[in-house]
Amino acid sequence: MAKDIDRRIIQDLLDNKVDFVTSVPCKQLAGVIEVVDQTDGILHVPCNKEDEGMGLCAGAFMGGMRPLIMMQNTALGVTLNSLATLIQFYQIPLPMLISYRGEVGEPVACQVEMALHTKAFLNQMLIPTYHLHHASQIEELPGILKHTQMCCKPVAILTDASFWGSAK
């Protein structure tokens, strides 16, 4: 079922005309990253750091594409300046598929600290945030993608360990 959720996410991206994706390596997102890398109709450009990914997404948008970034919440802090001075300032609709590391079910203890700050950072930045706890909530993704385009804002889609665990 894990491959099904990965394919479903990519199909929803295609259906909503997302044609540029950048990603940073992440164990929880590895399956969906693998599928997007093999998908015609979406240009996938892996990046080394999340703030670099913000720049790639801004460039793609300014070039007429619809971007999305896949990243971990643990590096959200390095993106705050790029989010405020680039993505938000220029009103770039940017869905961010974020693996929300550090909650119940997280096997790596050092991931917990950033989980304590993630939602507060997003709230402080006035970024609409949707937290998916179960694979069945993927039904919300098309609406979230449409909302992102309509409001011309970055939008956070948090997927935690229970979401990915329920997809297995």
Buried (B, 14 or more C-beta within 10 A) or exposed (E): EBEEBBBBBBBBBBEBEBBBBBBBEBEBBBBBBBBBEEBEEBBBBBBEBBBBBBBBBBBBBEEEBBBBBBBBBBBBBBBBEBBEEBBBEEEBBBBBBBBBBBBEEBEEEEBEEBBEBBBEBBEEBEBBBBBBBEBEBBEBBBEBBEBBBEEEBBBBBBBBBBBBBBBE
